[in-house]
Amino acid sequence: MTGKSQSPFSRRAFLAGLLASAAAPSIAEVPKVSLRPRMRNAGTAQVSEVAALLRESRVTGDIVFAVADAKTGNVLEARNETLGTAPASVAKSITALYALDVLGPSHRFTTQVMAAGPVADGVLDGDLVLVGGCDPTLDTKALAALASGLKEAGVREVRGRFLVYENALRPLPSIDPDQPDHLGYSPAVSGIALNYNRVHFEWKRASGDYTVTMDARAAPYRPDVTIARMEIVERSAPVFSYRDAGEYDQWTVARKALGKEGARWLPVRRPGLYAGDVFATLARSNGIVLKAPGLVTDLPEGTVLSDVQSPPLREILQGMLKYSNNLTAEMVGLASTRVRAGRAHTLAASARQMNLWAMGMLGMQNPAFVDHSGLGGASRVSAGDMVRALAAVHDDAILRPILKPVTLRDAKGRPDKAHPVKVVAKTGTLNFVSGLAGYITAPDGREMVFAIFCADESIRATITRANRERPKGARPWANRARRLQRQLLTRWGTAFSS
C-alpha cells in the first residue's frame, strides 16, 4: 500500500454541516429525539397516497424510508425511519466514504515483487517474494506486467524459495461463510486478490465426454491453474460441492447439471497461493523458473524488483458502486481500518471501526454494520441514519458524482431516461431484502436525500444455506420492492418541489 493521501473532507467540515440548522429539527443536525416526518403541506390526501402505494405494492415485511431536503436536512416524509434493517449493498456507500476519508481519493494500492537476498549476474541468491498490497483490482494482466518487470530488472534465475505475502490483511476463507460454497460473490479475502479471487471453470462436451479447464483468464491471458481443481461426478444434486484438499481447492460438479458447454466463475479460497500459482506461470513465460509458491506470514526485508499500481481509489470506488463488487468493498474497508486502527482480525471488527467513524464523521446515531459489503445479513442501519450520512456529505460532492443513475418510469411503466426527476443512488439486494439510498433532483432543481429499505426477515429465516442462490419467490418480491421504490422516488421528486 502507498501512504495515506489527503482526505477529501475534514472532520471540521462534517461537524459544521451536522450542527448547522439548529433552529429546527432536521437530519443534518444530530437530533436529541427520534426523527419525525416534516411533510410539506402534509395532509390526509398525502398520507392516503403513500398508504395506497404501500398497499398496492404487495411488498411483505418491513418497509421503511426517509426523504429530506439535502441543504437543510429537514425531513419531508418518513416511515419507521428509526427501525434498523439489513442494508445489503447500500452499505457500500458508507464504505466508500470511509475509504475516501481514511486513504484519500488519489490513493493507489501497490503490488510488488521483492528479492530477499542479493542479485548478481542475473541470479537471485535468496527468496523471491510476491507482496500483496491490498489491491482489489489486480488481474492476470497486471501480474503479467509484474513478471515482465522482473525480467527487465535482470533476474533470470531464483535459487531460493518463491513466497507470497498476503498478510497485509488477515486471510479469511469467505466474506460470508453462510453463503453456499460455489457463489463467486463470497470469495476469500486477504492482502492479495487476483481476478477478484475467482477462478474460471469451463466445460465442453465432445465424443460423449467433457473436457474441463480451470484458469485465471484476463484478456489476452488465460493461464491454467493447479490451485483449484474440478471433477465431474455422477449425481443429480447438489450441482457443486467443495472440499479443502490441503494444498488446493477441490470442486466437484454434477454431470447431469452440465449441458453441451458452459462456463462460470467460482470463488478462490487460497488467494495467496492462487496469485503465486499464476505468477509462477507468467514468470516461466519470461524465462524465469520458480519453485512452487509458499506463504510467508511476516514480510522479510528485501529489495523491490518490480511493482504495479492500482487505479486511483476514487476510480476503484466508482466501479465498486456501479458493479457492487463485494470483495472490493471488503478489501478497501479492511485497508482503511488498517491505517486507522491497525489490522483487523475479522470483518466484524473492521466494521466496528467504520461504525465509530460514521458516528463521529457522518453524525449517524446507531450504525451496526458487520462487514463493508453488506453481504452479511446481520448488518443493520436505519433509513434516518442513512439520510443523515448522505446529507452530511452533500455539500462536499464526494459521493454523489460516483453513484449510479437510477432510471425512473413514465406513466405507462416504461423506462424513461428523460424523466424530469433525476436520481443517483446505491442499490442493495439480498434474498427478500431490497434497499436504495441516494440523491434526488426535482424538476425545479431542489435536491433531496433519501433512503428506502424493504425486508421480510420472517421469510429470510426459512431459507436454508443450500437454497440461498435462488430461493423461491425472491425474484418477484424484489421486483415488487424495486417498483415501489421507483414510485416513491417519482412521488417525492414531484410532491416536494420547492
Residue pairs with C-beta under 8 A, 6 or more apart in sequence:
1 107
1 109
1 110
1 133
1 134
1 168
1 335
1 338
1 339
2 107
2 108
2 109
2 110
2 133
2 309
4 102
4 103
4 104
4 107
4 339
5 103
5 104
5 105
5 106
5 107
5 313
6 104
6 106
7 100
7 101
7 102
7 104
8 100
8 101
8 104
8 105
8 396
8 398
9 100
9 101
9 393
9 396
9 398
11 360
11 361
13 396
14 361
14 362
14 363
14 392
14 393
17 28
17 391
17 392
17 393
17 394
17 395
18 28
18 29
18 30
18 362
18 363
18 388
18 392
19 29
19 30
20 28
20 29
20 73
21 28
21 29
21 72
21 73
21 74
22 29
24 38
24 72
24 74
25 31
25 33
25 35
25 36
25 38
25 74
25 75
26 68
26 69
26 72
26 73
26 74
26 75
27 35
27 66
27 68
27 73
27 74
27 75
27 384
27 387
27 388
27 391
27 449
28 68
28 72
28 73
28 363
28 388
28 391
28 392
29 73
29 363
30 363
30 365
30 388
31 365
34 82
34 384
35 66
35 75
35 78
35 81
35 82
35 384
36 75
36 78
37 66
37 75
37 76
37 77
37 78
37 79
37 81
38 74
38 75
38 76
39 46
39 76
39 77
40 76
40 495
40 496
42 77
46 77
46 495
49 491
50 77
50 79
50 488
50 491
53 484
53 487
53 488
53 491
54 63
54 484
57 63
57 480
57 481
57 483
57 484
57 487
58 480
59 454
59 456
59 477
59 480
59 481
59 484
60 456
60 459
60 477
61 432
61 454
61 455
61 456
61 457
61 458
61 459
62 80
62 83
62 85
62 453
62 454
62 455
62 456
62 457
63 79
63 80
63 452
63 453
63 454
63 484
64 79
64 80
64 81
64 83
64 85
64 382
64 383
64 452
64 453
64 454
65 77
65 78
65 79
65 80
65 81
65 383
65 450
65 451
65 452
65 453
65 488
66 75
66 77
66 78
66 79
66 81
66 383
66 384
66 386
66 387
66 450
66 451
67 75
67 76
67 77
67 78
67 387
67 440
67 448
67 449
67 450
67 488
67 492
67 496
68 74
68 75
68 76
68 387
68 391
68 448
68 449
68 450
69 76
69 446
69 447
69 448
69 496
70 390
70 391
70 394
70 439
70 447
70 448
70 449
71 394
71 395
71 447
73 388
73 391
75 81
75 387
76 448
76 492
76 496
77 492
77 496
78 383
78 384
79 383
80 383
81 382
81 383
81 384
81 387
82 382
82 384
83 382
83 383
84 366
84 368
84 380
84 381
84 382
85 380
85 381
85 382
85 383
85 433
85 435
85 453
85 455
86 374
86 377
86 378
86 379
86 380
86 430
86 433
86 435
86 453
86 455
86 457
87 369
87 374
87 379
87 380
87 381
87 386
87 428
87 435
87 437
87 453
88 374
88 375
88 428
88 429
88 430
88 433
88 434
88 435
89 324
89 326
89 329
89 373
89 374
89 375
89 426
89 427
89 428
89 429
89 435
90 374
90 381
90 386
90 426
90 427
90 428
90 435
90 436
90 437
90 451
90 453
91 329
91 369
91 371
91 372
91 373
91 374
91 379
91 381
91 428
92 320
92 321
92 324
92 329
92 372
92 373
92 374
92 426
92 428
93 321
93 389
93 390
93 399
93 403
93 426
93 437
93 438
94 354
94 358
94 362
94 367
94 369
94 381
94 389
95 329
95 332
95 333
95 354
95 372
95 373
96 317
96 320
96 321
96 332
96 399
96 402
97 358
97 361
97 362
97 389
97 393
97 398
97 399
98 333
98 336
98 354
98 357
98 358
98 372
99 313
99 317
99 332
99 333
99 335
99 336
100 313
100 314
100 317
100 398
101 357
101 361
102 336
102 337
102 339
102 340
102 357
103 313
103 332
103 335
103 336
103 339
104 313
105 312
105 313
105 314
105 398
106 312
106 313
106 314
107 312
107 313
108 309
108 310
108 311
108 312
108 313
109 133
109 134
109 135
109 136
109 137
109 309
109 310
109 335
110 133
110 135
110 307
110 308
110 309
110 310
111 130
111 131
111 132
111 133
111 135
111 138
111 142
111 146
111 192
111 307
111 308
111 309
112 130
112 131
112 133
112 304
112 306
112 307
113 128
113 129
113 130
113 131
113 146
113 147
113 149
113 150
113 279
113 304
113 305
113 306
113 307
114 128
114 129
114 131
114 300
114 302
114 303
114 304
114 305
115 124
115 126
115 127
115 128
115 129
115 155
115 302
115 303
115 305
116 126
116 127
116 128
116 129
116 160
116 163
116 300
116 301
116 302
117 124
117 125
117 126
117 127
117 160
117 302
118 124
118 125
118 126
119 125
119 153
119 154
119 155
119 303
119 305
122 154
122 155
122 156
122 157
123 155
123 156
123 157
123 158
123 159
124 155
124 157
124 158
124 159
124 160
125 159
125 160
126 159
126 160
126 302
127 158
127 160
127 161
127 162
127 163
127 300
127 302
128 150
128 155
128 158
128 160
128 161
128 162
128 163
128 290
129 163
129 164
129 165
129 296
129 299
129 300
129 302
130 146
130 162
130 163
130 164
130 165
130 192
130 275
130 276
130 279
130 293
131 165
131 299
132 164
132 165
132 166
132 168
132 169
132 190
132 191
132 192
132 193
132 272
132 275
133 168
133 191
133 192
134 168
134 169
134 191
134 192
134 331
134 332
134 334
134 335
134 338
135 142
135 192
135 193
135 309
135 310
135 331
136 193
136 196
136 310
136 316
136 320
136 325
136 327
136 328
136 331
136 332
137 310
137 311
137 316
137 319
137 328
138 192
138 193
138 194
138 195
138 275
138 308
138 310
139 194
139 195
139 218
140 194
140 195
140 216
140 217
140 218
140 221
140 222
140 223
140 278
140 282
141 218
141 219
141 220
141 221
142 308
143 194
143 275
143 278
143 279
143 282
143 308
144 221
144 282
145 308
146 279
146 282
146 306
146 307
146 308
147 279
147 282
147 283
147 285
147 286
147 288
147 306
148 286
148 306
149 305
149 306
149 307
149 308
150 283
150 286
150 288
150 305
150 306
151 286
151 287
151 288
152 306
153 305
153 306
155 288
155 305
156 287
156 288
157 288
157 289
158 288
158 289
158 290
158 291
161 291
161 294
162 276
162 280
162 290
162 291
162 292
162 293
162 294
163 276
163 293
163 294
163 295
163 296
163 300
164 192
164 272
164 273
164 275
164 276
164 293
164 294
164 295
164 296
165 191
165 192
165 272
165 295
165 296
165 299
166 190
166 191
166 192
166 271
166 272
166 275
166 295
167 190
167 191
167 297
167 298
167 299
168 191
168 192
168 335
168 338
168 343
169 189
169 190
169 191
169 331
169 334
169 335
169 338
169 343
170 190
170 343
170 344
170 345
170 346
171 188
171 189
171 190
171 191
171 271
171 272
172 188
172 189
172 190
172 346
172 347
173 188
173 269
174 186
174 187
174 188
174 189
174 267
174 269
175 185
175 186
175 187
175 189
175 326
175 327
175 330
175 347
175 371
175 373
175 375
175 376
176 186
176 371
176 375
176 376
176 377
178 377
178 465
178 468
179 185
179 186
179 375
179 465
179 468
180 240
180 465
180 466
180 468
180 469
181 240
181 241
181 242
181 267
182 239
182 240
182 242
182 251
182 266
182 267
183 267
183 468
183 469
184 196
184 198
184 264
184 265
184 266
184 267
185 325
185 326
185 375
186 267
186 326
186 375
187 193
187 196
187 197
187 198
187 267
187 268
187 269
187 271
187 327
188 197
188 267
188 268
188 269
188 270
188 271
189 197
189 271
189 327
189 330
189 331
189 334
189 347
190 271
190 272
192 271
192 272
192 275
193 271
193 275
193 327
193 331
194 216
194 268
194 271
194 274
194 275
194 278
195 216
195 217
195 218
196 325
196 327
196 328
197 267
197 268
197 271
197 274
197 327
198 265
198 266
198 267
198 268
199 214
199 215
199 216
199 225
199 227
199 228
199 249
199 265
199 266
199 267
199 268
199 274
200 213
200 214
200 215
200 216
200 217
200 222
200 263
200 264
200 265
201 212
201 213
201 214
201 230
201 251
201 253
201 263
201 264
201 265
201 266
202 212
202 213
202 215
202 261
202 262
202 263
203 210
203 211
203 212
203 213
203 232
203 253
203 258
203 261
203 262
203 263
204 210
204 211
204 260
204 261
205 258
205 259
205 260
205 261
210 232
210 255
210 258
212 230
212 232
213 224
214 224
214 225
214 228
214 229
214 230
215 222
215 223
215 224
215 225
216 222
216 223
216 225
216 274
216 277
216 278
217 223
221 282
223 278
223 281
223 282
224 281
225 274
225 277
225 278
226 248
226 277
227 247
227 248
227 249
227 268
227 270
227 273
227 274
227 277
228 248
228 249
228 251
228 266
228 268
228 274
229 245
229 248
229 249
229 250
229 251
230 251
230 252
230 253
231 250
231 251
231 252
231 253
232 252
232 253
232 254
232 255
232 258
233 252
233 253
233 254
233 255
234 254
234 255
234 256
235 254
235 255
235 256
236 254
236 256
237 254
238 254
238 466
239 253
239 254
239 257
240 251
240 252
240 253
240 254
240 266
241 251
241 252
242 249
242 250
242 251
242 269
243 250
243 251
243 252
244 250
244 269
247 273
248 270
248 273
249 268
249 269
249 270
251 266
268 274
272 293
272 295
273 293
273 295
276 293
276 294
277 293
279 290
279 293
280 290
280 292
280 293
283 289
283 290
284 290
310 316
313 332
314 402
316 328
316 332
317 332
317 402
318 402
319 325
319 328
320 328
320 329
320 332
321 402
321 403
321 404
321 426
322 404
324 427
324 428
326 373
326 374
326 375
327 373
329 371
329 372
329 373
329 374
330 347
330 371
330 372
330 373
332 372
333 347
333 350
333 351
333 354
333 371
333 372
333 373
334 343
334 344
334 347
334 350
334 372
336 354
337 343
337 344
337 349
337 350
337 353
337 354
338 344
340 353
340 357
341 353
344 350
344 353
347 370
347 371
347 372
347 376
348 370
348 371
350 371
350 372
351 369
351 370
351 371
351 372
351 379
354 367
354 369
354 372
355 364
355 367
355 368
355 369
358 364
358 367
358 389
359 365
359 367
361 392
362 388
362 389
362 392
362 393
363 388
363 389
363 392
364 381
364 385
364 388
364 389
365 382
365 384
365 385
365 388
366 382
366 385
367 381
367 385
368 379
368 380
368 381
369 379
369 381
370 376
370 378
370 379
371 379
374 428
374 430
375 430
377 430
377 433
377 460
381 453
383 437
383 451
383 452
383 453
384 451
386 437
386 451
387 437
387 449
387 450
387 451
390 399
390 437
390 438
390 439
390 449
390 450
390 451
391 449
393 399
393 400
394 400
394 439
394 447
394 449
400 424
400 438
400 439
403 424
403 425
403 426
403 438
403 439
404 424
404 425
404 426
404 427
405 422
405 423
405 424
406 423
406 424
406 425
406 427
406 436
406 438
406 486
406 489
407 415
407 416
407 417
407 419
408 415
408 416
408 419
408 421
408 423
408 486
408 489
408 490
408 493
409 415
409 416
409 419
409 486
409 490
410 416
410 419
419 490
420 443
420 493
421 440
421 441
421 442
421 443
421 489
421 490
421 492
421 493
421 494
422 440
422 441
422 493
423 438
423 439
423 440
423 441
423 489
423 493
424 438
424 439
425 436
425 437
425 438
425 439
425 450
426 436
426 437
426 438
427 434
427 435
427 436
428 434
428 435
428 436
428 437
429 435
429 478
430 460
431 460
431 463
431 468
431 471
431 474
432 455
432 456
432 457
432 459
432 460
432 463
432 471
432 473
432 474
432 477
432 478
433 453
433 454
433 455
433 456
433 460
434 453
434 454
434 455
434 477
434 478
434 481
434 482
434 485
435 451
435 452
435 453
435 454
436 450
436 451
436 452
436 482
436 485
437 450
437 451
437 452
438 449
438 450
439 447
439 448
439 449
439 450
440 447
440 448
440 449
440 450
440 489
440 492
440 493
441 447
441 448
441 493
442 448
442 493
442 494
442 496
442 497
442 498
443 493
443 494
443 497
444 497
444 498
445 498
446 496
446 497
446 498
448 492
448 493
448 496
450 488
450 489
450 492
452 484
452 485
452 488
454 481
454 484
454 485
456 477
459 473
459 477
463 471
